Amino acid sequence: MLCKSLEFRNAVGQKIKIIDIPVLEKNNRFYFMIQVRLQLFISIFYTKPQPKSCYSFREYLKRKMSWPDFKELYRILEFRHNA
């Protein structure tokens, strides 16, 4: 699973970093749900100062999604010859 990170400054000027964002194809059944959840997650941090500066989207999804869906989303794909 490929993951990306997002770094931005909120309205207060604090630098926020969100890590472990899954990269999905548009035809994936989780694509829309992840996009909506990510927008909601970002909106939490955008207006208020936060105690931390780095947050894991994966941990957020672990709390918000059903466990079978979470396991399927973050299943580890084995690559041949470390490619």
N, C-alpha and C positions, 0 to 999 in steps of 0.2 A: 504494500500500500504506500503510495506516495502521499506525503503530507507537505503542506506549505505553512508559512507563518505570515502574519500581518502585523505591521507596526504603524501606529498613527499617534497623533496628538489629540487629546480630547479638548473640549471647549475651555477648560481651565488652563490648558497648556501642558499637562502632564503627559509624558510619553508612555503609551500602553502597547504591549506586545501580546499577541494572541498566537499560540503555537498549536501544532497538531491538527491543522485543518485538512481534512481529506480532500484529495483531488479526484473528482469523479467525472465520467463522461456524461453528456447531456441525456443519453438514453438510459442511464442507470436509474433504478426505481427509487433510490434515495436522494437523487440530485435536488429535487425541489424542496424536500424536507430539510436538507442540509443548508440550502441557501436561506430559507426562512429562519431557521434556528440561528444561523450565523448573524443575520441582520438583527435579530432580537438580542443576541449576546453582545454585539457591538454597541447597540443602543443603551444597554445597561451601563457601560463605561463611559459613554460619550459626554454626558452632562454633569456628572459629579466627580469630585476628586476621589481617588481610590487608594486603599492602603498598600496595595502591591502594584507592581508595574508589569508583571508577566503572568498570563493566565493560560490555562490549557483548555482548548475547545473539546478535546477528547474527554476530559474529566467532566465537563459540563454535559456532554452528550450521554455519558455513562449514567448520570442522574436523571436525564430527561427521556431517554429512549427505553424501549423494552429490551431486556437482556438478549433475547435471540436476534433481534434486529441489530443491536450494537455489535454482537459477535460477528455477524455476517458482514457488516460494514467494515470493520477493522480486521478482517481475517488476513492473515499473513500469507502472502503469495511467495512461493519459493522460486527463485530465479536460477536458471541453469548456468553454471560456470560463473557465478557472481556477476551476471550481466544485469 
